Every structure is written in structure tokens, then in C-alpha cells.
């Protein structure tokens, strides 16, 4: 497994080694040893999620109250998504910065998102399947979002799908109504870097 730290502090990309043969392919998409060596922490597992999305579906940017926050280890088992991590920690030197990784069923990369960071993805083809391990369970009163199309964050979302066709972006009502970065900061919704 190879890894790289993203430009957003606390986020990492993991690329597993794959063993293909005439039956298919085998890989270890999570390994505690390399994960702990890279991040300096363990990943406590409290919940595992699976999301299946049509091409153009944009989910996020989501984050949880800190403490306790919710760390995520994310991969795409089928299809392809443009996975984005945003530094939402007020007081962080990288506040408002983002980085992205293509997660797909070819390279089978995974992304780790630490507590306090925002996370979202855009599906690049129908039935893209994303699975993620979570350090804490879902808590509806502690879950929030920031507008993924906010020009202050200025994420360069892809405009064409994996097949080269134009994407029509679709958001949930909740994500469409999410505040922008400035509004979320002014409203005290964002986590702090010192938490």
C-alpha cells in the first residue's frame, strides 16, 4: 500500500496493491499498520456506510461537531467519484482549502478524512458505490453541511462523467440549502482547529 498526505492537513490518500488473476482481483483496502504509521492514530470503527449514486449526484460537503467529530475512511467499490476534502477548521492555516482524489474501481484508492474536515463527492457514472468506515455513529443533531458550490471554497467539480458526457449536477434539498463558508463561520457552525 502506498500513501500520500493531501494538501489538507489530516487527510490522506491510500492506494492498495492489487493482485489480479484470471478469477478477478484481490486487494486489502484498509490495513491498520500502514494507516497508523501514516496518521499516528488508530481508526475506531463505530459505523460503516454505503452510498450508491447516479452520475452527477453531488453529496456534501458534510462535517460533524467536534468533539467528538467523525473521521472517515472512504473508497469507491464500483464506478467513480471525485472525492473532496475541505479544511473547515476555524484557525487552521489551511482554512477553506480543498483537495480531491479520484476514487474508482480501477486504482481502488481510499481517502482518510480526520475529524473537523468537510467531505463530499461527485458521482462520475451511474451506480457509483462508495463505502466508508466511520469513527462515530450518525448523530443527526451534530451533522452539518457547507454549500459544495460556494464560490468562496471554489471547488473545481468535474463537468463531464467517466464516459465523457456532460454531467448534470444533482444535490439533495439539504445540501442545496447548506450555508456558504462565510455564513457557517459567522453562525458558529464550524469546528475550531484547537478542538
C-alpha angles and dihedrals in degrees: 000000000000125000142193131190112235122230087256106081112241095029125103138182118219121195113193126213110247127212109204125185137156090288096055131268139311127202141158104234093185129032119177095209099056090038093054092043091053100041103028091230144077124250109235109205117219101148141009120208134194125197126186116195139184120233110285096024110138116198120189159320085214132168140163134229114272119250107068096008124172124261116201136200106199135189138162114234097181131023123352139289135184100232118203133194120194127192103233096165109123108226095026115130087231097048110155095011121127139194131190139207129193106236113193147143092264107058092017094209123174131209128213116210116191126213114288096031124110120236136195143145142204118220112231097193140018118283095015104171120209123187125187138183114221130204093213134026126255113286111182094198092054099044120098142165142212123211106270090207095051108139090214089067092035099195112192096228113188116257097200130055131233089274092055094251121130114267123229105210116227124189132183117251088251093054092044090054095046115122123251121253095264093048093047091049093047090049093053093242098126126088120248123239091232095056 
